[in-house]
Structures are given as structure tokens and as C-alpha cells.
């Protein structure tokens, strides 16, 4: 009996149709990377100091022979308090109380120690001045997300990563309901619209809500697109396709850094990324639904049409009616295994709880390791091992069957996004102890690496035997989630 992989070999192992689909998918992958990490540049905390309105009105007299920039430095140096080393107060958020009230700029200029010897210290009450030598325009400046509001920047990124979790659940389920292709289109169009709305955000609350929705759509496109391009490829080419995806994600870092360097406004920067979605809309017309998904839904005629289209685009001979008819028998089995999340025997809330609870042993290990090995060796060695473990996953075979592929990939991805949601908040812990966030990140990564290596079983891709293996189980058309996972464990 001919399998879909055998027919794909006939219509072109990795022809122009598949290559074109991958190229189209790499664009939203790059954009997802850029949108995710643009916060580094548009929410960066540049140098800042308290504004003294009266001094700025007085200005530096021409007889002082100082430039405008030197005048700002002078006002900053005279108004900013000097604390002892053990004083934890942030000088960028404090000023001398008498600056601009009972003490004029001219008096402060003539006596550098006048305010430090006689004035109390207060928090900034007239706003801030910002150094734009690093960040030219940021939401931190526009919405004053500094000093006591600085935690908002971390919360914004956590909110964004929470959207990743939502995207895994919503678009993963949607892809199994209406198909990979149409779900991909919805996520792309929605991402472009939401990114444009971000550029016109009037308040930080509006920005946070739109970024939450944007995260779900961008990650939805990343998740569903990844499943789509791997389903269009043969098992032996999936590793290459998967590698290309993450190369594109890394490329997004590079493109973003260059773009952020030359674009002066954070709103324009976001607007440019929104504009980059426009060429994707007509490009989507060159794609089509995944034949594997169509077969799982029993939509044989539509699967046959897209297979013939693939062969035509690749310049290959289309499969005969007899060969295509053999796929009809297999689709019957696939349709019986098309399971939703409710039939998997896995509660989403339990999975979410476990992904958080797994952090506890990581913290325990960190305490023991720090005492025995010290900070340098424990952090350095285990971070290297974590990186090698992540690299090793590139060579892991595809083990998820088509009916469960989006759900399984989405669940794994959701677990990762939970960590991403927590990560920006963990950064706030540096206020308690500066190395604490790094230690938590390092040992959580180590635990993940150890878990990857802990399973020594060799799992080979099913390829041709995938469908036949499932047929061995009586009542395959009515198999439930628990029996299915038991089947995976036994095989």
C-alpha cells in the first residue's frame, strides 16, 4: 500500500513547492523574533536624572562659557545627591530638595558643595531628563517607566510571553479544527494589524493589551507554520527544515539590532515591522493545505488535488488515480485517531502546574551546587552543558503522529513559554541579590538539559510504518487518548 511519503517522493522530495513554502514561512519567523525582542530597544532604560524646572528656565549664562550639553551636565551634577556606597537608593531617581527652590543655578554653580551640605533629598517631583546617546526614543521615556515604575517594563515582557501560552492553546487547537493553512493565514493577518496598532498606542495599558494579543498571533504563526512545513517534507528533510526555521529566528536578532540602530523612533520601528507583513498576504496564495491534515479529516478529494498541485509545481509526474485511491484506506485510520485535547487524557491545567513545579528541584540543586562547586564552576559548566543539550535536540527525530502533531508541539511550546513569562519578573530579583536571576536561569536550564539526556531509549521516525503500526491495534477507529499514549510507550 502506497503511503503519503512514498507519493511525496514521486511528486518531489523537496521541490519548488516545498522550498517556496519554507521561504514564505521564514518571513513571519524572522518577524516573530524581531517583535519578541524589540522590547530590548524600545523599553531600554537609558541614563536619566531629575528635572529641575527653575534651573532650566534660568539656563547657563553666556559668561560661564559652557555649551548647552555642558549646562545639562552641570545641572545634573549639582542637583543629583551623592550617597555612600552602602546606600541602596538610586541617585537617578533622587534630587536635592532645595535645588531650584531656595538655591538658584548660579549659586549652585559657584558653590558645588552648597546643596550637599545643607539640603535634604527627595524623589523626582518635576519629571526627568533623559540621555539619548544610546536609546533615541523609548516607551520608558514617553510613559516614564523608570524609578518606582521600572517594574512595569518587566511586567510588559511577562505579559507578552503570557500571550505565547495563549497562542499555543488557541492556534494549536484551531489548526487541528480548520486546518494548518487557514489558521496560518489568520495568524499572519492578525499579527500585521495588531503590530500596527502597537505603533499608535496612546497609553501603556493599551500597549500591554495589544502586545498580549500580538504575542498569541505571532507565536500562533510560528507554531502552525512549523507544523505545516514539516508535514510537507519527508522525514529525512525535516531536520533541515527545522534547522532553517531557527536560523531565521536568529537572523531576526541581527536584523532587529541594525534596524533599531538607524530608526530614531520606537513607533516608526514598530510600524516598519507591521509593514513587513503586507507582502506575506499575496505570498500565502502560493501555499495550500497540508495533505496529511486533510487525510486525517477524511477529505480525500482535497488531499488529492493539493498532491497533484505539488507535483505540477515541482515539475513531476502526478500520481495515478490508483495510487491516490490507496491513500483513501489510510485516511480512514487517521480519521479514527483525530483526537482533541479533551481525549488525550492530559489536563491542560495539570500540565501547566507541572511545568511550574519542575522549577522547585532546580532551585534545590542550585543551593547544593553553589556550596560544593562555587559560583564560577557550577554556573559556567552547567550553562555549557545546557547549551549542548539544546543543540542536541536539533538531531531528535520527529515522533508526533499527524493527528496529534499540532497539539503535542503546542503543549511543549506552551511549557517553554511559561518559563518565558516568568523570566522578566525574575530579573526584578536582582534588587535583592544581583546574581540571583542569573543563578535561577542557569540551573533551570541545567535541569532541562539533564532531562533531555535522561531518556536513553532510541526513538526512530515511523516513516512508512507509521500508519501500518497504528493499524495493528484493534478498534483503532475508536482508540482513546490514554490507550494511544500507552501504545507510544510500548513501541
C-alpha positions in Angstrom: 0.0 0.0 0.0 1.4 3.4 -1.0 2.0 5.8 1.8 1.9 9.6 1.6 5.7 9.7 2.0 6.1 7.5 -1.0 3.8 9.7 -3.0 5.8 12.8 -1.9 9.0 11.1 -3.2 7.2 10.8 -6.6 6.0 14.4 -6.6 9.4 15.8 -5.5 11.2 15.1 -2.2 11.8 18.8 -1.7 10.8 20.6 -4.8 10.0 24.2 -5.6 6.6 23.9 -3.9 8.1 22.9 -0.5 11.0 25.2 -0.9 8.7 28.1 -1.6 6.5 27.3 1.4 9.6 27.3 3.7 10.7 30.6 2.3 7.3 32.2 2.9 7.2 30.7 6.5 10.7 32.1 7.3 9.5 35.7 6.9 7.0 35.5 9.9 9.6 33.6 11.8 12.1 36.5 11.4 9.3 39.0 12.3 8.3 37.0 15.4 11.9 37.1 16.6 12.0 40.9 16.0 8.7 41.6 17.7 9.6 39.5 20.7 12.9 41.2 21.4 12.1 44.7 20.2 11.4 45.5 23.8 15.1 45.5 24.5 15.4 48.7 22.4 12.1 50.4 22.8 11.9 49.8 26.6 15.5 50.3 27.4 16.4 52.3 30.5 18.9 54.9 29.3 20.6 57.2 31.7 18.3 59.8 33.3 18.2 62.3 36.1 15.7 64.5 37.9 14.5 67.6 36.1 14.8 71.0 37.9 12.3 73.2 36.1 13.5 76.5 37.6 17.1 75.9 36.7 16.2 75.0 33.1 14.4 78.3 32.9 17.4 80.2 34.3 19.8 78.5 31.9 23.5 78.8 31.9 24.7 82.3 31.4 26.9 83.1 28.4 29.6 84.3 30.7 30.0 80.8 32.1 31.4 79.8 28.8 29.7 76.4 28.7 27.8 74.6 25.9 24.2 73.5 26.1 25.3 69.9 26.8 27.8 71.0 29.4 25.0 73.1 31.0 22.8 70.0 31.3 25.7 68.1 32.9 26.2 70.9 35.3 22.6 70.9 36.4 22.6 67.2 36.8 25.8 67.1 38.9 24.6 69.9 41.2 21.1 68.5 41.7 21.9 64.8 42.0 22.7 63.6 45.5 25.9 61.7 46.4 25.3 58.7 48.6 27.6 56.4 50.5 28.4 53.0 48.9 26.2 51.1 51.3 23.2 53.4 50.5 20.9 51.4 48.1 18.9 54.4 47.0 19.0 55.1 43.2 20.6 58.5 42.6 18.9 58.7 39.2 15.6 58.9 41.0 16.5 61.5 43.7 17.5 65.2 43.9 18.3 67.8 46.5 15.1 69.4 47.8 16.4 73.0 47.7 17.6 72.7 44.0 15.5 75.2 42.1 13.7 76.5 45.1 15.9 78.3 47.6 19.1 77.6 45.7 19.5 79.1 42.2 21.6 77.5 39.5 24.1 80.4 39.7 24.5 79.7 43.4 24.9 76.0 42.8 27.4 76.8 40.1 29.5 79.0 42.3 29.5 76.5 45.3 29.5 72.8 44.2 29.0 71.7 47.8 26.3 74.1 48.8 23.4 71.7 48.3 25.2 68.5 49.6 26.0 70.3 52.8 22.6 71.8 53.5 19.7 70.2 51.6 17.5 67.2 52.2 17.0 64.5 49.5 13.6 63.9 47.8 12.3 61.9 44.9 11.9 63.5 41.5 8.8 65.7 41.5 9.1 67.5 38.2 9.8 64.7 35.8 13.1 63.5 34.3 15.7 64.4 31.7 16.9 61.5 29.5 20.3 60.8 27.9 19.5 59.8 24.3 23.0 58.7 23.3 22.0 55.0 23.5 18.2 55.0 23.1 16.8 57.8 21.0 13.1 57.1 21.7 11.6 54.7 24.1 8.3 53.9 25.8 10.3 54.2 29.1 10.7 57.9 28.4 7.3 58.5 26.8 5.4 56.8 29.7 8.1 57.4 32.4 8.5 53.7 33.2 11.5 54.4 35.4 12.3 54.5 39.1 9.3 53.2 41.0 7.6 52.4 37.7 10.6 50.5 36.3 9.0 47.1 37.2 6.3 47.8 34.6 8.8 47.2 31.8 9.4 43.7 33.2 5.7 43.1 33.5 5.2 44.1 29.9 7.5 41.4 28.7 5.9 38.9 31.0 2.5 39.8 29.7 3.9 39.3 26.1 5.2 35.8 26.9 1.8 35.0 28.5 0.4 35.7 25.1 2.7 33.0 23.8 1.0 30.5 26.0 -2.4 31.6 24.8 -1.2 31.4 21.2 -0.1 27.8 21.7 -3.5 26.8 23.0 -5.7 28.8 20.7 -3.9 28.4 17.4 -2.8 24.8 18.1 -6.5 23.8 18.6 -7.6 25.9 15.7 -5.1 24.3 13.4 -6.5 20.9 14.1 -10.0 22.2 13.6 -10.0 24.3 10.5 -6.6 23.3 9.0 -3.0 24.5 9.1 -3.3 26.7 6.0 -6.2 28.8 7.1 -5.0 29.1 10.7 -1.7 30.3 9.3 -3.4 33.0 7.2 -5.5 34.2 10.2 -2.4 34.5 12.4 -0.4 36.4 9.8 -3.2 38.9 9.0 -4.0 39.4 12.7 -0.3 39.9 13.5 0.1 42.6 11.0 -2.9 44.5 12.2 -2.0 44.2 15.9 1.6 45.3 15.3 0.3 48.4 13.5 -2.0 49.1 16.5 1.1 48.9 18.8 2.7 51.7 16.9 -0.2 54.0 17.7 -0.6 53.0 21.4 -1.7 56.1 23.4 -1.1 54.5 26.8 1.0 51.8 28.4 -2.2 49.8 29.2 -3.3 49.9 25.6 0.2 48.8 24.6 0.2 45.9 27.0 -3.2 44.6 25.9 -2.3 44.8 22.2 1.1 43.2 22.8 -0.6 40.3 24.7 -2.9 39.7 21.6 0.1 40.1 19.3 2.1 37.5 21.1 -0.6 35.0 20.7 -0.9 35.6 16.9 2.8 35.8 16.2 3.5 32.6 18.1 0.5 31.0 16.5 2.0 31.7 13.1 5.3 30.3 14.3 3.8 27.1 15.7 1.3 26.4 13.0 3.8 27.3 10.2 6.4 24.9 11.7 3.9 22.1 11.7 2.9 22.9 8.2 6.3 22.9 6.6 7.4 19.8 8.4 4.3 18.0 7.3 5.0 19.0 3.7 8.5 17.5 3.9 9.7 13.9 4.1 11.2 12.6 7.4 14.8 12.8 6.1 14.4 16.6 5.3 12.5 17.7 8.3 15.7 18.2 10.4 17.0 20.6 7.7 13.7 22.4 7.6 13.6 22.7 11.4 17.1 24.0 11.4 16.3 26.6 8.8 13.5 27.9 11.0 15.7 28.6 13.9 18.4 30.1 11.7 15.7 32.5 10.6 14.7 33.2 14.2 18.4 34.0 15.0 18.5 36.2 11.9 15.7 38.2 13.4 18.1 39.3 16.2 20.6 40.6 13.7 18.0 42.4 11.5 16.4 44.0 14.6 19.7 45.3 16.0 20.6 47.0 12.8 17.1 48.4 12.2 16.8 49.7 15.8 20.2 51.4 15.4 19.1 53.6 12.5 15.4 54.2 13.2 15.1 57.1 15.7 11.5 56.5 16.9 10.1 53.4 18.6 6.8 54.0 16.9 8.4 54.1 13.5 10.4 50.9 14.3 7.2 49.0 15.2 5.4 50.5 12.1 8.2 49.1 9.8 7.7 45.6 11.2 4.0 45.9 10.7 4.5 47.0 7.1 6.7 43.9 6.5 3.6 41.7 6.9 2.0 43.2 3.8 4.0 41.2 1.2 3.1 38.0 3.0 -0.6 38.3 2.2 -0.3 37.6 -1.6 2.5 35.2 -1.0 0.1 33.0 1.0 -1.8 32.2 -2.2 1.1 30.1 -3.3 0.7 27.7 -0.4 -2.1 25.1 0.2 -3.5 22.9 2.9 -1.4 20.1 4.3 -2.3 16.8 2.7 -1.5 15.0 5.9 -4.1 17.0 7.8 -6.7 16.6 5.0 -6.2 12.8 5.2 -6.8 12.9 9.0 -10.1 14.6 8.3 -11.1 12.1 5.6 -11.1 14.9 3.0 -9.5 12.6 0.3 -10.5 14.6 -2.8 -9.0 17.8 -1.5 -5.8 15.9 -0.5 -5.6 14.5 -4.0 -5.9 18.0 -5.5 -3.1 19.5 -3.4 -0.9 16.5 -4.1 -1.4 17.0 -7.9 -0.7 20.7 -7.5 2.5 19.9 -5.7 3.6 17.6 -8.5 2.8 20.2 -11.1 4.7 23.0 -9.4 7.7 20.6 -8.8 7.6 19.6 -12.5 7.0 15.9 -11.6 4.5 13.3 -12.9 1.3 13.4 -10.8 0.4 10.1 -9.0 -2.1 7.9 -10.7 -5.7 7.6 -9.6 -4.9 4.1 -8.4 -2.0 5.3 -6.2 -4.1 8.1 -4.8 -7.0 5.8 -4.1 -4.8 3.7 -1.8 -4.4 6.8 0.4 -8.2 6.6 1.0 -7.9 3.4 3.0 -5.2 5.1 5.2 -7.3 8.2 5.8 -9.9 6.1 7.4 -7.4 5.0 10.1 -6.1 8.6 10.6 -9.6 9.9 10.9 -10.2 7.5 13.8 -7.2 8.9 15.6 -8.1 12.6 15.2 -8.1 13.5 18.8 -8.9 16.8 20.6 -7.2 17.9 23.8 -10.2 16.5 25.8 -9.4 13.0 24.6 -5.7 13.0 25.3 -6.1 12.0 29.0 -4.0 15.1 29.9 -5.4 18.0 31.7 -4.1 21.3 30.4 -4.1 22.8 34.0 -2.2 19.8 35.3 0.4 20.3 32.6 0.7 23.9 33.4 1.1 23.1 37.1 3.8 20.6 36.5 5.7 23.0 34.3 5.9 25.4 37.2 6.6 22.8 39.9 9.6 21.5 37.9 11.4 24.7 39.0 11.5 23.6 42.6 14.1 20.8 42.2 16.1 23.2 40.1 16.3 25.7 43.0 17.3 22.9 45.4 20.1 21.7 43.1 21.3 25.3 42.8 21.8 25.7 46.5 23.7 22.4 46.9 25.9 23.0 43.8 26.8 26.5 44.8 28.1 25.3 48.1 30.1 22.4 46.7 31.4 23.8 43.4 31.2 27.6 43.8 29.6 30.1 41.6 32.1 30.1 38.8 32.3 26.3 38.1 28.7 25.5 38.8 27.3 28.3 36.6 29.8 28.1 33.8 30.0 24.3 33.5 26.3 23.7 33.7 25.4 26.5 31.3 27.7 25.0 28.7 26.0 21.6 29.2 22.6 23.2 28.8 23.7 24.8 25.6 25.0 21.5 24.2 21.8 19.8 25.3 19.7 22.3 23.4 21.9 21.9 20.3 21.4 18.1 20.6 17.7 18.5 20.2 18.3 19.5 16.5 19.0 15.9 15.8 16.0 14.5 17.6 13.6 12.7 15.2 10.0 13.7 14.7 7.9 11.4 16.9 4.5 13.1 16.9 1.8 11.5 14.5 -0.1 13.8 12.3 -3.4 13.9 14.2 -1.6 15.0 17.4 1.3 16.9 15.9 0.0 20.5 16.5 -1.4 19.7 19.9 1.9 18.0 21.0 4.2 20.7 19.6 1.9 23.3 21.1 2.0 21.7 24.5 5.7 21.5 24.5 6.0 25.1 23.3 3.5 26.2 25.9 5.6 24.8 28.7 8.6 26.7 27.4 6.5 29.9 27.2 5.6 29.6 30.9 9.3 30.0 31.7 9.5 32.9 29.3 6.6 34.6 31.1 8.3 34.2 34.5 11.8 35.3 33.2 11.3 39.1 33.1 9.8 39.1 36.6 12.8 37.0 37.9 15.0 39.9 36.7 13.5 42.1 39.4 15.1 39.7 42.0 18.5 41.4 41.3 17.3 44.1 43.6 17.5 41.5 46.4 20.8 40.0 45.3 22.4 40.9 41.9 23.5 37.3 40.8 20.2 35.8 41.8 18.4 36.0 38.4 21.4 34.5 36.6 21.6 31.6 39.1 18.0 30.8 38.7 18.2 30.9 34.9 21.4 28.8 34.8 20.2 26.0 36.9 16.7 25.8 35.4 18.5 25.4 32.1 20.7 22.7 33.5 17.7 20.7 34.8 16.2 20.9 31.3 19.4 19.6 29.8 19.6 16.7 32.2 16.1 15.7 31.5 16.9 15.6 27.7 19.7 13.2 28.3 17.9 11.1 30.9 15.9 9.2 28.4 18.2 6.7 26.7 15.6 5.0 24.6 16.2 5.3 20.9 13.1 6.5 19.0 13.2 6.2 15.2 10.8 8.0 12.9 8.0 5.8 11.8 8.1 6.9 8.2 6.4 4.2 6.1 5.5 2.1 9.1 3.6 4.9 10.9 0.1 4.0 9.6 0.7 0.3 9.4 1.8 0.3 13.1 -1.4 2.0 14.1 -3.5 -0.5 12.2 -2.2 -3.3 14.4 -4.3 -2.1 17.3 -7.9 -3.4 17.3 -10.5 -0.8 17.4 -8.1 1.9 16.1 -11.0 3.9 14.9 -12.2 4.4 18.5 -8.9 4.5 20.3 -8.9 6.9 23.3 -6.1 9.2 24.5 -4.8 7.0 27.3 -4.6 3.9 25.1 -2.8 6.0 22.5 -0.1 7.1 24.8 0.3 3.6 26.2 0.8 2.5 22.6 3.6 5.0 22.2 5.3 3.8 25.4 5.1 0.2 24.3 6.5 0.9 20.8 
